Amino acid sequence: MSLQSEIRKVVKGDVRFDEPMSRHTSFRIGGPADVFILPKDLEDLIVILAFAQKQSIPIFVIGQGTNLLVRDKGIRGIVIKLAAYFGGAKTEGDVVCAGAGVRLGRLVKLAANKSLSGLEFVVGIPGTLGGAIMTNAGLESSCIGDIVRDVQVMLFDGTLETLDSQDLGFDYRSSNLPKTMILLHARLKLHEGNPDEILETMKLFMAQRRSTQPLSLPNAGCVFKNPSGDSAGRLIEMCGLKGRRVGEAVISAKHANFVLNLGGARAADVIRLMDEVRNVVRTRIGVELEPEIEICGEA
Ligand code: EPU
């Protein structure tokens, strides 16, 4: 039996072969994944992991792909997308319990409906809870790591583990959760708030985002981390790079730390543009910019 029919036989969820990753990234860029699976449930996930282990097939887990640049030749092995079936969310007192596949936007609304405060800053951040925790998403002032109480993860051998927030090594735009663990579930500690104040704060955060960030063309948010005490966007603008274009990838005129896909941008265009930005900022200002987005796959 071919590997493809074997996979179809053991997996209950949606299985696709040579699936363009451009369909699963907010950049709308990315070559094909050899195998792309939306596991049906936890049992299905365990079966997939066991199959991959046995056949020595690499695994790559994604959420909504909002912080991801997949190179043009795509991803070898199995890509697992948790979004579809790992999406439950509820509150228990002032704690929000949610699956890794839940969209942040849905969580903010749930918290606001229950008059729970602490998650307002997340409004407008695209992506899933799982991705947000792995990358400690947030603003300059607050990040998701500040409110995580604990998470449940699955190891590649199928065992489950609960990790407390202090085990996760949250730092600026990073956690220490290894790629050999799949984040399944998290509990977020919020506090009771005033419903009007919660909505007002959300409106302010959203207005701030709309006025400073380009939200209409495909992008992956800020492409570089902020160097300590400064803003990458400010430095890139200072170097006169707003509007700089390679192929169909362009540096936003609104926020210089955003690269926009004008239509048919390839990952190679974005990478060339990012290399150019790093070189110019290093030469002119002496600052080394580090990518904030995750770059994966084959060139
Ligand atoms: N600025 C410029 N030119 C630009 C962009 C920004 O001069 O093109 C200046 C602004 O005027 C401001 C300062 O730089 O004085 C900071 O800008 P901003 O408030 O837009 O924040 P940021 O540091 O560029 C960070 C996060 C964003 C997050 C905002 C929330 C990083 C890399 N970026 O951006 O996160 O939305 O704060 O205010 O940490 C992301 O993670 O993908 C992301 C976009």
Residues whose N, C-alpha, C, O or C-beta is under 5 A from the ligand:
A	BS01	EPU	G138 L139 E140 T212 A220 G221 C222 F224 K225 N226 S231 G233 R234 E237 K254 H255 A256 N257
